[in-house]
Amino acid sequence: MRSFPRRRSLVVRLTAVSLLIALASIAATAWLAVQTTTRAIQQEQGQALSGDATIYTELLGYAAVNHTWDQAGPRLKTLSEQTGRRIVLTTLDRRVLADSGGAPVTLPVKATASVDPLHVDPVLLPQAGTSGIDPRAVGPFRLPPAERAEVDALAKRAAACLTAFGLPSQVRDSPSGRAQLTGLDPLAARYLAGKCGLYELATPTPTEQAALTSLNEAVNKCLEKQGAEQVKLGLDLQVLGATDQQPTQGCVDSARRAQLAPYVAPPALLFTLGPGGSQLPTFTLSKENLTRILAVTGGVLLLAVALTVLVARRLSRPLRALTEAAKLDRPAPVKSRDEVGYLAAAFNDLTARRERIEEQRKAMVSDIAHELRNPLNVIRGRLEAAEDGHLPFDRALTASLLEETVLLQHIVDDLQDLAAADAGQLRLHPELLDAAELAGHVVTAHADRAAAAGVTLTVEASGEAALTADPVRLRQVVGNLVTNAIRHTPPGGRVTVHVSSTVDEVTLAVADTGSGIAAEDLPHVFERFWRAEKSRSRQTGGSGLGLAIVRHLVQAHGGTVTAESEVDAGSTFTVRLPVRYNGNPA
């Protein structure tokens, strides 16, 4: 066995990497544990707003729809019961506005948060966006009951219309009371906007128009002072016609705040206290706790080192044995049932499959050489005979050579199709077509060949059979099956193409009254270069690739092909294709 340099040894490398990972993860875990624990304790104090997100969001929503804090007491009591905190709201000069209950207390120097629906931190309330305005604050845009009912009726009619066109949507109320449609495809909605009244639904009501006009005037006055161009806001408050968005957005935000100020509660300070009204205590980890964490970290590190070395040594032994087996091209010993054992079993299976594939490759190369040799021998022989003067250079000779050349081209094309299928590069171009019509075209194209062979060729279709498929490839499938059936049907026989369909699939069956296929040969009919005639004569056999191509093309469409036959009675090849092509070729 070859000895590895120590620096390249799997044990050394695995141990080093494992130590680095263990050290980094343990150190990071210890640091995060200390930081997280300290932060969690501080959050219990109420200084971090994330711990009181529910209280903050609820009070912002109250302030957005009420112009005073007079009726906030019941809301504070409800939130206090839910969170176990005492909640106090004061003005900016710390005058108490509302209290969830209890005796008066001394408030902390620093408030938990400032509650102002017109100046919201987007981190705490992402819905506010960059404007910092709570979207629940709608002010003069709030619809009165009559207008709300009218808009709601328009939205329901529009939703019913869209549903009738196969575009279901949901009706949702916005904070202003305006009904809106959600879940629509923008392109489809734009196409049906006129038919389903979407433009009428988007038209502002008198209340909205008055508020929008006032807002536009305030925005344009602000822009005029800055020497910026005039703009117009839509009902969705989006700016239209502005080339410089920076001053425009600032004016829009300031104008909105001025418009909403009379409709929202004034800014207030939020204080969250303990259940009894006391300030929440602050805790930090002591030196003893820090020492304990570091000791545990060191112990975990030593344990990780010992386990890593043990696992590395146990893992390296079977891997070295597997390497030796690979170099000597022999089966690897399978002595365990873990991942390494599975790897050794997979290696042995791969070796066996490689040997089988090599045998198949040799057989296929021999088959291809045999298929190409026959027409080449004919071409060469006739050209040499013509060169020696035994055959005249006439139209009959060129026609014969052309026939053999076309046969060669056919074999090469078949091999190219199979190579593309094996490489996963067989591309389909599906479209909606009628299988019965396609079968009729194939029968028409092969009528002369059938007549020359003395075979009656017909198609039987029970109505239309629409499906989504590649018409060129599907015509190739049916053509190969029809050609194969004509070739193996004696004069006076019949070849019939049956077309039928169900809700989910279309069936194409090619039946003949030919010589049939023996039961022991039937499983091999779709294999490449297979012929029932062991002599491989071309008088009755083609290249041996047609049915293999049929199988690949049908599987690429997500379908199946089967063969049924009885000696001296005929054969039937049945193709079943899904009505809708799924776009995942086999």
PyMOL commands that set and color helices and strands:
alter all, ss='L'
color gray80, all
select helices_A, chain A and resi 6-8+10-44+49-65+73-83+126-131+139-141+145-164+186-191+198-202+206-225+245-263+287-328+339-387+395-422+435-445+447-453+471-487+522-524+546-556
alter helices_A, ss='H'
color red, helices_A
select strands_A, chain A and resi 86-90+96-99+113-115+170-173+179-182+232-233+239-240+268-273+431-434+456-461+466-469+494-501+505-512+560-566+570-578
alter strands_A, ss='S'
color yellow, strands_A
deselect
rebuild
show_as cartoon
